[in-house]
Each structure stands twice: as structure tokens, then as C-alpha cells.
């Protein structure tokens, strides 16, 4: 029998620290020239945690029980970052960019990841290095204001730069060294 569990998140800040650590880890793995299914797994992990974090930072549509940059400080009894409004405004721009409504053209991360959709056959390039460059400064500000992780999770250091990295959920992955197809190789006759 195979049973797995993610590490326990003992406090609300641990949830955010987990998302940040997993995003950085997935980005670093993608930057290491993975091939085939390994690259797809890390791309999907990257997109999942990226989406969770831009939603945390910039989606003002709060459902009951959601953690957001605007409510976590009251929930944990901590002082919010001095630039809370600015972080939220920049997060809102990232959320609109990567989770655009159908009226705004669609192409949301969730359309390629969350469930099986007709959109999944459309080629979509994800500029992972650009996405991290846009998000990392906000993550650093949030981390500085959150209580430290409980220690159960560990951390992944901030990522200063990635190689020029683009990945696709439909056809393959491009890296700094060129385009590589992630589809299984067909034997040559």
C-alpha cells in the first residue's frame, strides 16, 4: 500500500511558506534541464503553486476560509507589511495577467491545470523565468513579515535569477539551451 502526506502546516503562515517553498523548488527543478515527464510534473507543480500565490496576493474575491494577503495578518495577530496595499495591488495585476477572465481573453492557468478542459489542446508557453522575476520580490516582502516557518517545512531560498526558461503544457519545453520536445521519442527505422 502506498500512502503519502504533505508536511503538516501547523499555522496559517506555514501554508504560505509551503506554497513559496514548493514554487521555488519546482522552478529550480525546471531550470535544471529536466526531460519528458519529469519536466511536466515540475511544470504542473510550478503552475499550481504560482496560481495559489497570485491568488493569495491579488484575488480580492475572498470565499469563506480563504487566506489572502488582506486577511492573514488579522488571523495570525501579526503586523502586516508596510507596503500591504502595494503588494496587494501588484498581486492583483499578476492575478489579472495569469488568470484572465474569458472576457479578457482567457488562458488562465486553471484552464490548463485544474481539470480537463477543451483549452488543454491549445499550445501555451509559460515563461517560467519571467513569472518568477515578477513574483519573487512580492514573496520576499511577504516572507519578511510572516512569522518564520514552524521548522517542519524547511525553506527554499529566494531565486535571484533563472536561465531563460519557457515551458509548455501542450508540446514541450524550451530552455536556455534550446527547444527540447518532451514527447516520447519514436524509434527511427
C-alpha positions in Angstrom: 0.0 0.0 0.0 1.3 3.4 -0.9 0.3 6.3 1.3 1.8 9.8 1.2 1.2 13.0 3.0 2.4 16.6 2.7 4.1 18.0 5.7 1.8 19.3 8.4 1.0 23.0 8.3 0.7 24.0 11.9 -0.2 27.6 11.5 -1.6 29.8 8.6 1.9 31.2 7.9 3.1 27.6 7.3 0.6 27.3 4.4 2.1 30.4 2.7 5.7 29.3 3.4 4.9 25.9 1.9 3.5 27.4 -1.2 6.5 29.7 -1.6 9.0 26.8 -1.0 7.2 24.5 -3.4 7.1 27.2 -6.1 10.8 27.9 -5.8 11.7 24.2 -5.7 9.6 23.5 -8.9 11.2 26.5 -10.7 14.7 25.3 -9.7 13.9 21.8 -11.0 12.7 23.2 -14.3 15.8 25.2 -14.6 17.9 22.0 -14.3 17.1 20.8 -17.9 14.7 18.0 -17.0 13.2 15.9 -19.7 10.0 14.2 -20.5 7.6 13.5 -17.7 9.9 14.9 -15.0 9.6 18.3 -16.7 5.8 18.1 -17.0 5.4 17.2 -13.3 7.6 20.1 -12.2 5.8 22.5 -14.6 2.4 21.5 -13.2 3.7 21.9 -9.7 5.2 25.3 -10.6 1.9 26.4 -12.1 -0.2 25.2 -9.2 1.8 27.0 -6.6 2.2 30.1 -8.8 -1.5 30.3 -9.1 -2.1 29.7 -5.4 0.3 32.6 -4.6 -1.0 35.1 -7.1 -4.5 34.3 -5.8 -3.3 34.9 -2.2 -1.7 38.2 -3.2 -4.2 39.6 -5.6 -7.6 37.9 -5.8 -9.9 40.1 -3.9 -12.8 37.6 -4.3 -12.5 36.1 -0.9 -14.5 33.0 -0.1 -15.0 31.9 3.5 -11.9 30.2 4.7 -9.6 31.6 2.1 -6.2 33.0 3.2 -5.4 36.3 1.4 -2.7 39.0 1.8 -5.5 41.2 3.1 -6.8 39.0 5.9 -4.0 36.7 7.1 -2.4 39.4 9.4 -5.6 39.6 11.5 -6.0 35.8 11.5 -2.4 35.4 12.9 -2.3 38.5 15.0 0.8 39.9 13.2 1.7 43.3 11.8 1.2 43.4 8.0 4.0 44.6 5.8 4.3 48.3 5.5 3.5 48.1 1.8 0.5 45.8 2.1 -1.7 47.9 -0.3 1.2 48.0 -2.8 1.8 44.2 -2.6 -1.9 43.6 -3.0 -2.1 46.0 -6.0 0.9 44.3 -7.7 -0.6 40.9 -6.8 -3.9 42.0 -8.4 -2.1 42.8 -11.6 -0.3 39.4 -11.7 -3.6 37.7 -11.0 -5.3 39.5 -13.8 -2.4 38.7 -16.1 -2.2 35.0 -15.4 -5.9 34.3 -14.5 -7.6 36.5 -17.1 -11.4 36.1 -17.3 -12.9 34.7 -20.5 -14.0 38.3 -21.3 -10.3 39.3 -21.1 -9.2 36.6 -23.4 -9.0 33.6 -21.1 -5.8 31.4 -21.0 -6.0 31.1 -17.2 -3.5 28.7 -15.5 -6.5 26.9 -14.1 -7.8 26.1 -17.7 -4.6 24.2 -18.3 -4.2 22.6 -15.0 -7.2 22.4 -12.6 -9.4 20.0 -14.6 -9.8 18.5 -18.1 -10.9 21.3 -20.4 -11.1 21.9 -24.2 -8.4 24.6 -23.7 -5.8 22.0 -22.9 -5.1 21.2 -26.6 -4.1 24.8 -27.2 -0.4 25.3 -27.1 0.5 27.6 -24.2 4.0 28.7 -23.4 4.8 29.6 -19.8 7.7 32.0 -19.3 8.8 30.5 -16.0 11.8 32.8 -15.6 9.6 35.9 -16.2 6.9 34.6 -13.9 9.4 34.2 -11.1 11.0 37.5 -11.8 7.6 39.2 -11.5 6.5 37.3 -8.3 9.8 36.9 -6.3 10.0 40.5 -5.0 6.5 40.2 -3.6 7.2 36.9 -2.0 10.3 38.3 -0.3 8.2 41.1 1.2 5.6 38.7 2.5 8.2 36.4 3.9 9.8 39.2 5.9 6.5 40.0 7.6 5.3 36.5 8.2 6.3 34.6 11.3 9.1 32.1 10.5 8.1 28.7 9.3 7.5 26.2 12.0 10.6 24.2 11.1 8.6 21.2 9.9 8.6 22.5 6.3 12.1 23.8 5.7 12.6 26.6 3.2 13.9 27.1 -0.3 16.0 30.3 -0.6 14.7 33.1 -2.9 15.7 32.6 -6.5 17.8 35.5 -7.8 17.6 34.5 -11.5 16.7 31.6 -13.7 18.0 30.8 -17.1 15.8 32.0 -19.9 13.2 29.3 -19.3 9.9 28.8 -21.1 7.8 25.7 -20.6 4.7 24.4 -22.4 1.8 22.5 -21.1 1.0 21.2 -24.6 4.1 20.3 -26.6 7.5 20.6 -25.0 9.9 22.7 -23.0 12.3 25.4 -24.2 15.3 26.1 -22.1 18.3 28.3 -22.3 20.0 25.7 -24.4 17.2 25.4 -27.0 13.9 23.7 -27.7 13.5 20.1 -26.5 10.5 18.1 -27.2 9.1 16.4 -24.1 7.1 13.9 -26.2 8.2 10.2 -26.1 10.8 9.6 -28.9 9.6 7.5 -31.8 12.2 4.8 -32.8 13.9 5.6 -36.2 13.5 3.0 -38.9 
